[in-house]
Amino acid sequence: MFKKLKEINSRPTPFQFYTAGELWANEHTSKQMLKYHLNEAIDVSSRNKSFIERSAEWIVSHFGVDDNTTIADFGCGPGLYTTRLAERGATVTGIDFSENSLNYAKQIAGQKGLEINYVHTNYLDFETTQRFDLITMIMCDFCALSPEQRKIILSKFSSLLKTGGTVLLDVYSLNSFNQKEESTTYELNQLNGFWSPKDYYCFVNTFKYDKEKVTLDKYTIIEQSQTRIVYNWLQYFSKESLSEEFNENGFKVEGFFADVAGESFDPGATEFALVARKI
């Protein structure tokens, strides 16, 4: 028992393990994530409906979206942005790891008579011959990627964008990192059965990595028949550190905002957004 508890509470090196499939491809948890996505009143998997509507309107205005615009939304979920942008005439592709979310998005597109190309894959593996005017990655997905994965995704963005094409994404700031505290909790059916339809015990270890500006929420889910571990990594950025990554990968940063709805940058906020253009 002591050895098992020591293993549960062990601290891995930053981004040592990658378990995105446990969240997005697992049948039960992906259904739970979809429920969070579709709850219009809360900011969990997606932001609330009012924000998304303001955000979509700002994107249309700021980037001049019309029927000549091609857009790729990385991590599109159930199509909350892709649907709105397609309604404004854009040719839209949505990429997501969750089949449940994409099935919902396709259903909505069908009901609205929209032709949206949805691709079921890990967006790190996404390939196409199509080229885009705008790539979006919203809800701080960029923060969940390791330094190596971020290089892959920025290289992919560059190859998929037309010359002069732009990227819009948001990230967690160092203010958010500074507010985090290390902790350990233990609970029966943690998050109201989020991890399994059967009873389970869940250890949640939150680790901070001060040098790397990274946090980890490590979920050890113990069921009667199996034990699973899910690693939720988050990288935190300053304007300078985020600019450096984009500049090193062939982009010119055009501006920072408080969020993907175009509010003015707030140095005290826990998140911020970036617009960068392919050079």
LINSUL-V798605 format. One record per helix or strand of 2 or more residues. SS is the DSSP state (a for helix, b for strand). FROM is the first residue (numbers start at 1). LEN is the number of residues. If there is no record, write none. Layout:
# LINSUL-V798605
ss:from:len
SS:FROM:LEN
SS:FROM:LEN
This chain:
# LINSUL-V798605
ss:from:len
a:2:7
a:20:5
a:27:12
a:49:14
b:70:5
a:82:6
b:91:6
a:99:14
b:117:4
a:123:3
b:132:6
a:141:4
a:147:14
b:161:13
a:174:6
b:183:6
a:190:4
b:201:9
b:214:9
b:227:11
a:239:10
b:251:7
b:271:8
